[in-house]
């Protein structure tokens, strides 16, 4: 079945850039997503990228997609303490009739003041 | 503004009790999902529903059942709670394919942290 892999922890200093990486196995992935979960809360969609795109930028967030290597990354510029959270990568194959997202286990980002 | 609400943020139950977790969405979504989240294991899908009275097992359905009598409401039932069901439970919804929204993302509720003692 499909699999999505992420490293579990990342620690950065406030003001630096954070890069969270994700790899996936499903070559039919249509959309790939980044969700953010703050402590004690549900998941909030941060951004998504369609599989025919290489990059998407939204303010401090940059998503890069390497389809050949099935690698997705999320870059957060000028990381702030409010960015401390768990970040989940997820993918869907919208052509397969499934309504399910496949999630990674999440990367816990800690921002050091 | 889209909204998924869950009946409780925190719940403490005793082993053997029957537990109901309620989820309501106001976006007229067809699909609804129940996940549990545990440290180091990420999100695991328990059950999902793509229509009223329809349900499908996810990856870990054992010990759980669900009910979807109305489109906006999806209930998760623990028939006889056990300590290994202590977890964070997350509900989500998403629109059906073919609707105007094309990105298929799921919208999540705030979660219910259930402790079974």
HADDOCK unambig.tbl for C-alpha pairs under 7 A between the chains (distance, minus, plus):
assign (segid A and resid 41 and name CA) (segid B and resid 110 and name CA) 4.94 0.50 0.50
assign (segid A and resid 41 and name CA) (segid B and resid 111 and name CA) 6.31 0.50 0.50
assign (segid A and resid 42 and name CA) (segid B and resid 90 and name CA) 6.81 0.50 0.50
assign (segid A and resid 42 and name CA) (segid B and resid 108 and name CA) 5.82 0.50 0.50
assign (segid A and resid 42 and name CA) (segid B and resid 109 and name CA) 5.55 0.50 0.50
assign (segid A and resid 42 and name CA) (segid B and resid 110 and name CA) 4.09 0.50 0.50
assign (segid A and resid 42 and name CA) (segid B and resid 111 and name CA) 5.45 0.50 0.50
assign (segid A and resid 43 and name CA) (segid B and resid 108 and name CA) 5.67 0.50 0.50
assign (segid A and resid 44 and name CA) (segid B and resid 108 and name CA) 6.86 0.50 0.50
assign (segid A and resid 103 and name CA) (segid B and resid 43 and name CA) 6.79 0.50 0.50
assign (segid A and resid 104 and name CA) (segid B and resid 42 and name CA) 6.70 0.50 0.50
assign (segid A and resid 105 and name CA) (segid B and resid 40 and name CA) 6.66 0.50 0.50
assign (segid A and resid 105 and name CA) (segid B and resid 41 and name CA) 5.87 0.50 0.50
assign (segid A and resid 105 and name CA) (segid B and resid 42 and name CA) 3.90 0.50 0.50
assign (segid A and resid 105 and name CA) (segid B and resid 43 and name CA) 6.75 0.50 0.50
assign (segid A and resid 106 and name CA) (segid B and resid 42 and name CA) 6.15 0.50 0.50
